[in-house]
Amino acid sequence: MNPKMRLLICALTLLTNTVTAGKTAKVIAEARTAANIPAVGAVAFDSEQITTFEVAGTTRIDSAVAVKRDSLWHIGSDAKAMTATLMAILIEKKLLKWETTMAEVFPELVEDFHPNARKTTVIQLLSHTAGLPANPEGLQRTLSRLEVAIIGLAKKPTEGFLYSNFGYIIAGAVIEKILDATWEKAIQKHLFKPLGIKSVGFGPPKGATAIHGHWKGKPMSHDNPPMYGPAGGLHLSLSDWVLFCQDQIKGHHGKGKLLTQDNYQKLHTPIKSNYALGWGVKLENGKVIRLQHDGSNTMWYARAQLDLIKKKGCLVTINTAEKKGVQWLPKIAKTLMPPSK
C-alpha cells in the first residue's frame, strides 16, 4: 500500500475512534444522571485492538473513589461462554465428546440418576436443553457442584429450552470429574493463561478500591454461592474480557488460539431458541452474524456483543442491575457498534 494512503487511513481511523469515544462518553454521562448508575465501563474493539475505552463513575454510590480502566467487573452469566469454551478444549483433547452422556461421565452414580437423565449430554447442558430447573433452590445452594449434579439428574428431565444455571453448574462438575481439578483451576490453566488473561477472580471483586455491586441503591459485595462459578461467578478487567472476545471472533474465522475453527463455530451455532453454547445468536439468511449475552447476579449487569462479519465487538458494564439502568445498555452499545445502514 502507498505510504501516503496508509497514513490517510490511519488518520481517518483515529478520527472515527475519537468521534465514537465522544459520543459514548456523552451517553454514559446522560445514563448515569438519568438512572443513578454509580459506574459504567464501555469498550469497543476489533479483532486486534481496543478502539474505544470509556469508564466513568465511582466504585460505590457513597464513595469518591473513581473507577479505572483496570478496575474489575463482575460479568455474571457472560462467563457461560467461557465455561462452554473450556468444555470444547477438553473435547479437542479427546477427553470427552459433545454427545458424552452423564452416565458415561459418572458411571459410579448412574443408579442415582433418573433413567432419562442418564442420557443427558454435554451439549444439552451447555445449550439449556437438558430439561433441568433454572436454579438450585433453598439448601441446594449450599452444596457442592457434584452434589447439585446428583440432585438435578435424579429427576426426570423436562423437554424444550429452559435457561438453566443448574445445567452449567453440572457442566462444571463434569469438567472437575474429567480433569480431577476444580473448575476454577481448570479454567485458569486451560483458557485464561493461554490467552494472557491475568485479572480473573471468583465471586465479587474484593478490596477497599474494588467496584461494588448495588442492590436497591445500596453498595453490596456479595455473589451467588461459589458452586455457581461455571454459570456466572467471576470478575475481570474489561481489557482482559476483550482478549477472550477477540479470540472468539478470530476463532470463528479459523485464527483462534484455543480451538479448531470447527469447534469455535460449534460454540456459535444455535441449538434451540437462537441459543448456542454460552451465546445468544443472531442469524441472517441462515448464517450466524452476531453473538450476544447478558450477565447479572442482580447487583452488577454486563453485556457482550460480537459482530462476526465485521470482526468487531463491544462490552458494557454497570455496577447495578436496576431496570432503569439496564435500559441504557443498548443506547451505550449503539455508540460503540453503530448498526449497519
WODAMO-V695143 format. One line per field, one symbol per residue. ss: DSSP state (h for helix, s for strand, l for the rest). phi: phi as a letter, one per 30 degrees, with the letter a starting at -180 (. if undefined). A space follows every 50 residues. Layout:
# WODAMO-V695143
ss = ???
phi = ???
This chain:
# WODAMO-V695143
ss = llhhhhhhhhhhhhhhhhhhhhhhhhhhhhhhhhhlllssssssssllls sssssssslllllllslllllssslhhhhhhhhhhhhhhhhhllllllll shhhhlhhhhhhllllhhhlshhhhhlllllllllllhhhhhllhhhhhh hhhlllllllllllhhhhhhhhhhhhhhhlllhhhhhhhhhhhhhlllll ssllllllllllsssllssslllllhhhhhhhlsssshhhhhhhhhhhhh hhllllllllhhhhhhhllllsllsllllsssssllssssssssslllll sssssssllllsssssssllllhhhhllhhhhhhhhlllll
phi = .eeddddddddddddddddeedddddddddddddchddabbbbcacdcad cbbbbajbdbdcbcdddbdcdccdchdddedddddddddddddidabece cddddbddceddcdeddddeceddedcibdicddbdbhdedcdddddddd ddddcdddcicbebdeddddedddedddchadeddddddccdddcidccd bcidecjdcddcdbbhicdbbbadeeddeddkbbbadddddeeddddddd decibdccbdeedddddccdcahhcccibdbccbhicdcbcaacbacibb bbbcbbcdddhbabbbbbcabdedddddedddddddbeddd
